[in-house]
Amino acid sequence: MLWVPFTLAGAAAQVLRNGTQASLTGKIGTLGATQVRFVFGLPFAALLLASAVWQDDASLPAMSSAAWRWTILGAVVQIAATALMLLVMHRRAFGVAYAYIKTEPVLVAVLGVVVLADHLPALGWAAIAIVTVGVVVASVAPGEFRKLVSEGRMIAAGVAAGGLFGLSSIGFRAAIEALESGGFILRSLTILVASLTIQSALLGGWLLARDRQAFVASLREWRSSLAAGFLGALASACWFIAFSLTPAANVRTLGVVEMPLAALLSRRLTGRAMPRHEIVGLLTVMAGVVLLFVSATT
């Protein structure tokens, strides 16, 4: 059950990172804020890896060809998933878009069975279904449910984004398992640094070539960018370590606790009371999380 505290820590760090990135979006644009998590996160991830090497008094695990293939897959599809997510959120209401994308736990579970033979117990599948229903209820106001099925292309794009996020999780878990030496923390951080290097090169290179102004702006906003990078690296490190300990579907399902965490933070900052549908949805999410714990311990 060591994957549980790592997943919860990852979810908390991700909520804080999202808030920091959101503050950057208005200053340096969406793509500029997106690349911050990779480019500014890489140095912090490298420091975490160096600390793990020093702590274990061990050498870096050798990257096999299989580990590189899975890492490249995870890194590339995560960028593609982020691009689709931004497209859907730009075209649709945030709640509706979020409901599409958070079909991810179901898709991760299916992909985990197909790709990695990560079979879940019946209670695990039930927990994933309950959490997904809770996400939809919390994200979509009662009068907006028709919007969920009103535009096929956006449904396809949103579900595809969730599927690609799921595939990236599967890719990273497979890459960690493909390393033949090192403890689970050292292997996880090795894959994290490799993936962030790939993503920084791809997205940072794209911005330098096509939108240099956004890249330079992120350097100008270096204090906020460093904060977002640190929180992003911390969140990803926790996710990756959790991936090394349990099927990715368990991690991504429990990771949905970022919703109530974000709701509580928003309420504290804005004083806005949560509407009834959000309360019902979040309670449903938590019921699914409790069932996930039961399935993981039986």
N, C-alpha and C positions, 0 to 999 in steps of 0.2 A: 504493500500500500504506500510505499515511498513516493509513488507517482502523484499521489493526491496533493501533498503540500507543494510540490514543484508546480503542478498545474494551477493551483490556487494563486501561488506567487506570480506565475506567468500572466494569469488573468488580471490580477491587480496592477501589475506593471503595464500591461497593455492598455488598460483604462486610462492610466496617467499619460501614457505615450500618445494615445489618441487625442486627449485633451491638448497636449502640447503641439501635436501636428495640426490640430484644428486652428490653433492660434497663429500658426505659420502660414496657413493656406491663403488668408487674405493678404499677406505681405509678399509671398513669393510664388503664389499660384499652386494649383493642385499637384502637378508633376514635380515641381520644386520641393513641395512639402513631402511628397511620397518618397523621393530619392534620399531624403535625410535619414530615414530609418536604416538605409543600406550603407550609404557613404559615411555618415557620421557614426553609425553603429559598429562598423568594421573595426576601428581601433579599440573600442571597448571589448568587443568579442575576442580580439587578439590578446588583450590583457588578461581576460578571464582564462583563455587557453594557456597562456604562459604561467599563470598562477597555478593551474591544475598540474602542469608538467613539473613545476618546482615542488608542489606539495607532494606529488606521488614519486618524485625523483625518478621519473620515467622519460622515455623518448616518445616522440610523436608517433602515433600509429601510421603505418604505411598505407597510403591510399591505393587500393586495388582498382582495377579497371571497372569492376562492378560498382564500387563505391563512387567513383567519378560519374558513371552513367546515371546512377540514381540521384546524385547531388545535382547534376546539371538539369535533370528532369524536374526535380523539386524547385530549383531556383528559377528556371524559365517559366514554368506554369504558374508559380506564385506571382510573378510580374504580370503575366497574362490575366490571372484572376483579379488582380488589383485594378487593371485597366478596365475589365468588364464591370467590376463593382462600381467604379467611378462613373462609367457610362450609365448604368442603371440608376444610380443615385441622382445623377444629373437629370435624367428623363422622368423619373417617378418620385413620388413622395418617399421620404426617408424610411418611414415605417414599412411601407409595402416593399421597397427595395431590400430592406434588412430581412424581411420575412422570406423573400426568395433566396437570399444568399445563405441564410442560416438553415437551409435544408442540408447544409454541409455534413452534420453528424450522421444522417442517414446514408448519404453518399459515401462518406468515409468508411462506414461499416460495410457497405456492399463492396467497395473497392478493396478493403482489407481482406475480405474473404476471397475475392477473385485473384488478387495479385499476390498476397502474402500468406494466404490460408490462415488469417487471424480470425478464427471462429469465436463467436460470442454466445453466451448462454441465452436462453429465452428471456430471462429477466433483463439482461443487457439490452436486447432489442426493444423490449417494452419501455425501458428507461429512455432510450433514444427517441422512440415515438412520442412519449409524453413530453419530453423536453422540447421537441420540435413543435408540437401543438402549442405548448406554452409560449414559445417564441412568436408564433403567428398571432396568438391572442393578444400578447403584450404589445406587439409592433403595429398592429392594424386596428384603427378605431372601428367600432361597430358599423358605422355608415360607409366605410371604405372597403369592405370585404369584396364588393363587386370589382374593385380595381385589381384584385389579385388575378382575375381571369379575363380581364377586359382587353388585354393586348398580348397576343401570342409571342411576338418578337421579344418583348421585355421579359416575359416569363422565361423564355428560352435563354436569354442572356443572363438573367439572375440565377437560374438554376445551374447554368454552365459555369458561372463564377463560383458558386458553391462547390460544384464538382471539381473545378480546377484547384480551389483551395484544399479540397479533400485529397486530390491526387498529389499535391505538393507535400501534404503531411505523410502520405504513404511513401512517397519518394524519399523523404528525409529519414523516416523510420527504417526503410530498407537500406539506405546508405549507411546508417549507424550499424546495423546488423552485419553489413558486408565487411566492416573492419575486423581484422582478425586478432588484434592485440589491443591492450589497454583496458582500463576500467570503464564503466558505463559513462561516467562524467567526462573522462578524457576523450572517449570516442564521440560523444555527443557534441562537445565543444569543437573538436576537429572538423566535423561535418558543418557545424554552424559557421566557422570561419571560412571554410571552402565555399559554402553557398553565398555568404555575404560578399566574398571576393568576386564571384561570378556576377552577382546582381549589381554590385557597385560598378563593375566594368561595363556591363550592358546598359544600365539606366544612366549612370553618370556619363558614359560615352555618348549616349543618345542626346542627353541634354547639352553637352558641350558642342555637339555638332548641329543640333536643331533649335535649341533654346538656351543659349549660353547665358542670357540675362537671368533666367531662373536659377541656374547653377551659381552664378556669381552672387545673386541675392541671398542664397542660402549661406554662403560664406560671410556675407555682410551681417546676417542674423545669427552669428556663430554661437551666441550664448543659448538661445532657444534651440538651435539646431543640435548643439552638443547635448542638451537635456533630452531632446527627443531621441537622439542616437543612443544615449546611455540607456534610457528606459526601453527602447526597442531591442537593444542587445540583451538586456536583462530578461525581458519577456521571452525572447526567442531562445535564450539559453535554458530557461526553465521549461519551455515547451519541448525542446529537443531532448533534454534529460528525461522528461516524462515519456516521450516517444520510445526511449530506449528500454523502458521498464514495463510497458503495457501496450496493447493494441491502440493504434491512433484514434479509433472511434471512442474509446473511453476518455482519452485526453480531450478531444474536441467536444465531446458531450459535456463533461464537467467544466470545460472552459467557457461554456455559455453562462456561468455564474458572473461573467463580466457584465451581463445585462443588469441584474439587481445592484451590482457594485456601481455601475455607471449611473443608474437611476438614483441611488442614495447620494452619490456625489453631486449630481445635478440638483437634487432637491436641497442639499446643504448650501450650494453656491447660489441658487436662484430663489429659493424659498417656494418654488412651485410645487403644489400638491400633486401627487400622481393621480390620474384619472382611474376610474374603477376597472376598466379593461386592462390597464397595465398591472394593477395589483393582482387581479385574477390570473393574468398570464404569468407574472413572476412567481406567484405561489405555485402554479402548475409546474414551472421550470424547477423550482426547488423540490417539489414532490418527485419529479423525475430524477433529480440528482440523488435524493435519498435512496430511491430504488436502484440507481447505479451503484451506490455504495454496497447495498445488500447483495447485488449480483456479483460484485467483485470480491466479496468476503465469504461467499458460500461455495 
